[in-house]
Every structure is written in structure tokens, then in C-alpha cells.
């Protein structure tokens, strides 16, 4: 679960990088400012077309990283949530099997099956969408 929180926290710095290519394009192509030091080492020429190319490449790289972060976060949340539901259903089934037959006579077997099938996924929503964002 710490990995989910870490991936969620990674989205903020990645999103804050979006204005950088625009700054690079406006200052380097339209203005007459040199590119930042960390990008000047990568850029071979300071021609406006070269700066514009690097600004577009940087924008695409940031977009790919943001989408990969979102995909990883979604996959991890789904994987952990499904495992959580599976283990919870296994515990519920084990508990239902240990109940006396009088319980099943009183409530019927379909009530227990309904609880296992339809109420168990609530733990996924409580933990993944409710608890982890609070961390």
C-alpha cells in the first residue's frame, strides 16, 4: 500500500513539469534567453528550431511519464484491491461454512452467498479509494 501512496505522490512533481516546455519555447524561440543549464548540456545547438524540437520532445516525454505513472497506479490499485477482495471472500466463506445449520435454515443459503458475492467488494472501495488517499 505504501507503493500506491508513493505512486500517487509522484503525480504532483510530474504534473508540475508541464509548464517547462512552454517556458523553453517562449524564452528560447520567441525571446532571446538561453535555455536552462540542465537542458543546455543536452542541446547541441541554440538555434530556435533546435530549441523548439527539444521543447516538443520534453513535452512528449513528460506526457508519457505522467501517463505511465497513472497506468502504474491504476494497475497496482486494481491488483491489490482484487487480492484484498479474494482473501476477504475466502475468510467469509470459511466463516459461513462453520456456521450451524440452524443459521442457514433461518436465513437461507442465498443470503450468505449474496453477502460473499456482493458485499465483500465493499472492502476494496473502502481501502483503495477511501483509506489510501487519506495517507
C-alpha positions as CSV (number, residue, x, y, z in Angstrom):
1,X,0.0,0.0,0.0
2,X,3.0,2.3,0.5
3,X,3.8,1.8,-3.2
4,X,0.3,3.0,-4.1
5,X,0.8,6.1,-2.0
6,X,4.3,6.7,-3.4
7,X,3.0,6.4,-7.0
8,X,0.2,8.8,-6.1
9,X,2.6,11.3,-4.6
10,X,4.8,11.1,-7.8
11,X,2.0,12.5,-9.9
12,X,2.4,16.0,-8.4
13,X,6.0,16.6,-9.4
14,X,5.4,15.2,-12.8
15,X,2.4,17.4,-13.4
16,X,4.4,20.4,-12.3
17,X,6.8,19.8,-15.1
18,X,4.2,20.6,-17.8
19,X,5.0,24.4,-18.0
20,X,8.7,23.8,-18.6
21,X,8.4,23.1,-22.3
22,X,6.3,26.1,-22.8
23,X,8.8,28.3,-20.9
24,X,11.6,26.8,-23.1
25,X,9.7,27.5,-26.3
26,X,8.7,31.0,-25.4
27,X,12.0,32.1,-23.9
28,X,14.3,30.3,-26.3
29,X,12.4,30.7,-29.6
30,X,10.3,33.9,-29.2
31,X,12.6,35.6,-26.7
32,X,16.4,35.7,-26.6
33,X,17.0,33.8,-23.4
34,X,19.4,30.9,-23.1
35,X,17.9,27.5,-22.2
36,X,18.3,26.3,-18.5
37,X,21.6,24.9,-17.6
38,X,20.4,21.3,-17.3
39,X,18.9,21.4,-20.8
40,X,21.8,23.4,-22.3
41,X,24.1,20.4,-21.7
42,X,21.8,18.2,-23.7
43,X,21.1,20.6,-26.6
44,X,23.9,20.8,-29.1
45,X,22.7,23.9,-30.9
46,X,20.9,27.0,-29.7
47,X,19.1,27.5,-33.0
48,X,15.4,28.3,-32.5
49,X,14.3,25.2,-34.4
50,X,16.5,23.1,-32.2
51,X,15.1,24.6,-29.0
52,X,11.6,24.1,-30.3
53,X,12.3,20.5,-31.1
54,X,13.6,19.9,-27.6
55,X,10.6,21.7,-26.1
56,X,8.3,19.4,-28.1
57,X,10.3,16.3,-27.1
58,X,10.3,17.3,-23.5
59,X,6.5,17.9,-23.6
60,X,6.0,14.4,-25.1
61,X,8.4,12.8,-22.5
62,X,6.5,14.5,-19.6
63,X,3.2,13.3,-21.1
64,X,4.5,9.7,-21.4
65,X,5.8,9.8,-17.8
66,X,2.5,11.1,-16.4
67,X,0.5,8.5,-18.3
68,X,2.9,5.7,-17.2
69,X,2.5,6.9,-13.6
70,X,-1.2,6.8,-13.9
71,X,-1.2,3.4,-15.5
72,X,1.1,2.0,-12.8
73,X,-1.0,3.5,-10.1
74,X,-4.3,2.1,-11.6
75,X,-2.8,-1.3,-12.1
76,X,-1.4,-1.5,-8.6
77,X,-4.7,-0.3,-7.1
78,X,-6.6,-2.9,-9.1
79,X,-4.2,-5.7,-8.3
80,X,-4.1,-5.0,-4.5
81,X,-7.9,-4.4,-4.4
82,X,-8.7,-7.7,-6.2
83,X,-6.4,-9.6,-3.9
84,X,-7.9,-8.0,-0.9
85,X,-11.4,-9.0,-2.0
86,X,-10.3,-12.5,-2.8
87,X,-8.8,-13.0,0.7
88,X,-11.8,-11.4,2.3
89,X,-14.2,-13.7,0.4
90,X,-12.1,-16.7,1.4
91,X,-12.4,-15.7,5.0
92,X,-16.1,-15.1,4.7
93,X,-16.7,-18.5,3.1
94,X,-14.7,-20.2,5.8
95,X,-16.8,-18.5,8.4
96,X,-20.1,-19.3,6.6
97,X,-19.1,-23.0,6.4
98,X,-18.5,-23.1,10.2
99,X,-22.0,-21.6,11.0
100,X,-24.6,-24.1,12.4
101,X,-27.2,-25.4,10.0
102,X,-29.9,-23.7,12.0
103,X,-28.5,-20.3,10.8
104,X,-28.8,-21.4,7.2
105,X,-32.3,-22.7,7.9
106,X,-33.3,-19.4,9.4
107,X,-31.8,-17.0,6.8
108,X,-31.5,-19.3,3.8
109,X,-28.3,-20.2,2.0
110,X,-28.8,-17.4,-0.6
111,X,-28.3,-14.7,2.0
112,X,-24.8,-16.0,2.8
113,X,-24.0,-16.3,-0.9
114,X,-25.2,-12.8,-1.6
115,X,-23.1,-11.4,1.2
116,X,-20.0,-13.2,-0.1
117,X,-20.5,-12.2,-3.7
118,X,-21.9,-8.6,-3.5
119,X,-21.0,-7.2,-0.1
120,X,-17.3,-8.4,0.0
121,X,-16.1,-6.0,-2.7
122,X,-17.0,-3.0,-0.5
123,X,-13.7,-3.6,1.3
124,X,-11.9,-2.8,-1.9
125,X,-13.6,0.6,-2.2
126,X,-13.1,1.4,1.4
127,X,-9.4,0.6,1.5
128,X,-8.3,1.6,-2.0
129,X,-10.4,4.7,-2.7
130,X,-11.1,5.7,0.9
131,X,-8.2,4.9,3.1
132,X,-5.2,5.3,0.8
133,X,-5.9,8.8,-0.4
134,X,-6.0,9.9,3.3
135,X,-2.4,8.8,3.7
